[in-house]
Structure formats: structure tokens, C-alpha cells
């Protein structure tokens, strides 16, 4: 007899399959954005970078990261090296730093990275998110969810908080939704701790999730456009 227990089992199996399909689709979308639009930021030079952060393409030439990534021994630097997901490298210069938030604009070789699609609407508490970061061993990833929105943190700027297993090396990198669109930039961690999940590692190897402050992409876009426009006008 095909009773209620069987019906419940079929229903639950269908739900599980639906979530599995959604997770697979999200993973594919996130990987596509990371492969095309993300780079590690190496500062300190001479083949042995002393600082490693992350960045995301804003358009065909300009790349965004946190201003605090672009320092050596506390002093600002004007040059860095971007390392793409496939290992390709490019020398970049700092176009401008924001005095309003922890943001800097880099000038990269045109076409080195592909601009990431960005979205600011519909970012709500509980929304699942993914982040890309870097470590001395190579690319790392993190995931989690948005826990608070509508915040403004002095010295950092406007944004939100996520619970993620991000760590040092994620600063300046993109935080993505399930469609692979950028919703923010990883900016500050409540505590440091070890890096996220190395590529290819099993999911059970994930670190403890911590509070991570993200600059909201709407504010980042507006500030980046202001910095680029102001620099171009000053150069005329």
C-alpha cells in the first residue's frame, strides 16, 4: 500500500533534490564570476609578496579592492600585482583611494579581468552568500549568510554583516549571491583566524564562521565612479 509515509518520503526527496539542484547552480554561477572577475592582490614585490588581499573587476580597466590591502608596514603603496584565478599575473597601479570608505581603485591592463555583474537590490538577512579570497597556498573560498543589513561602520563605510568562514586574504574580494552577482566587498573581520576552504577540499573541512563586515556594492559603485571621474578631470 502506498501510504502517507511513502508520500512524505517522496515529497522530502523532491525537496532535497530541489535544494541540491539550486546549490549546484549557485556553485556554477559563483565559480564563473570568480574565474572571470576575481584576482589576488600581491603587495611587497620581489616575488615574495608581504601582503596578500583580493580584488574584483569594476569594468574593463578598473579593479576594486580595500585601501588597507595596499600598504606595506603601514605605509601606502602605489603599485601591486594582480594574480588571476588561472595564475596569470599583471602589474597594476593605484588610481585613487577613498577618504570616505575603505576602498581603492586600481588600473589594470585592459581585458585582464572581465567586469563582474553587480546587484544591490534584494539583499536581505538570511540570504546565502559566497566569497572569494586568497592565501599563500592559492585561491580559497567561503560561504555563509547575511546576518545584518543597513550598517555604517566608521573608517570602513556603509554595508552589512555576514556570517562566513572568510579570513585574512579575503579583504577587497567579492561577495556573491546565488547568481554569481557581486553584492559587496569583504572588508573587516571580527577576528582573524585561519583562511577559508582551499579549492577541492571537502565541505566538512570548513572553518568556524565569523562575523564579516562587507561594503555594500551600491555605495562602492558610487564611490568608485566618483574617484575615477575626479582623477580623470584632474589629469586633463
Secondary structure, DSSP 8 states (H G I E B T S, - for coil): ---HHHHHHHHHHHHHHHHHHHHHHHHHHHHHHHHHHEEEEEES-TTS-SEEEEEEESSSSEEEE-GGGSEETTEE-SEEEEEETTS-EEEEEEEEE-SSSS-EEEE--TTSS----B--TT--TT-EEEEEEEETTEEEEEEEEEEEEEEEETTTEEEEEEEE---TT-TT-EEE-TTS-EEEEEEEESS--S--EETT--GGG----EEEEEEEHHHHHHHHHHHHHHHHHHH-
